[in-house]
Amino acid sequence: MGTVSFGKLSILGHLQAQGAMTAGDLALLEQSQPQTLTRVLAELEGQRLISRTQDPADRRRAIIAITRDGSRVLMEDMRHRDTWLAEAMARALSPTEHQLLSLAADLLDRLVDD
């Protein structure tokens, strides 16, 4: 499929994490205007990474959802980034720095859980 831009990955990430939503809801999460997303959403739909269905509550709006292919592309990107980070850490960090980073990650997890 080729590479997917960071902006498109961000949209896919929102849909994966939050579920299906309208373009207006996506625009709020992306801190942009719905009109700004029009082209990007059309490209994602053309790549079959998202689908649009009519909102049953308001037939003028579309509900946007990530597709199975969209989830796969997102997961592949995350695996690629995880691999890069693990290799960079192994190459550049000392054992003490690894321990410090692990401790910091544990602290961040605690903050998220609170």
N, C-alpha and C positions, 0 to 999 in steps of 0.2 A: 504494500500500500504506500510505501514511502514514508517520509517523516511528516509528522503532524506538528503544527506550530504550537508554541507555548499557550497562546490564546485559546486555541481549539482544545488543547489538553485541559486548560482551566475550566472550560465549559463542560467538558466530559466529566471532569472531576466533581463539579457541582452536581451534575445529574446523577452520578454514581452515588455520591454521599447523601444527597437530599431527596432523590427521587424525581419523578416527572414534575414539570412545572411549566408555567407560561414564559413567554419571551420577556415579559415585564419583570417577572420574578428573577429570571436569569440576569437581566440587565442590572437589577439592584445588587445582586451578588457580585457582579463584575464591575460595579460602579460606573456604568455607562448608560446610554440611552437605548431603548429597544430598537430604534431605527439603525443604530450603529451595528447591532448584531445581525441585522437582516442578511447581509452577504455571507457572514461567517456561518450562520445557521443553514443557509441554502447550500453552502459548500459541504458542511457536515452531513446534511441530508443526502446530497448527491454522492457522497462517499459511503453512504449507508451506516454512518456512525451514530445518527440520531433518527428518530421517527417523530412525525407530527400526527396527532389525532385531534379531531374536533372536541372542544370542551363541551361535555353534555350540559353543564350549567349555563354556558354562554356560547352559543354556536358561532359567535363572531371571533372567538379566541381559539388558539390551538394549544394543546398540551404537548410539550416536548419531552421525549424520553430517550435515554441512552439505549442503543441496541446491543445485541450480543457482540457484534463486531466492534462497536464503540468500547465496550468493557474490555474486550481482548486487546485493543490498541492501547488503552489506558494502562492495563496491567503489564503489557510488554514494555511500555515506557518506564513504568515504575521499577520493573526488574532491571532494566538497563541502567537506570540511575543508581539503584542499590548496588549493583555490581561495580559501577564506576567508583562510588563512594567507598566501598569496602577495599577496593584495590588502592585507592588514593590514601586511605587511612593506613593500610598495611605498609605502604611505601614511605609515608612521610612522618608517621607518629611513632614515638618511643613507647615502650610498654607502660611507663608511668602516664604518658599522655592518653593512652588507650583507657587506663583505669579512670583517669579524670573525666574523660568523655563519657564513660559508662556511668559514673556517678552523676554527672550533669543530666544525662538522659533519664536516670531514675528520679531525680528531683523534678524534672519537667513532667514526667508521668504522674507524680504525686500531685502536682499543681493542676493538671488536667482532671484528675479524679476528684479533686475537691470542689 
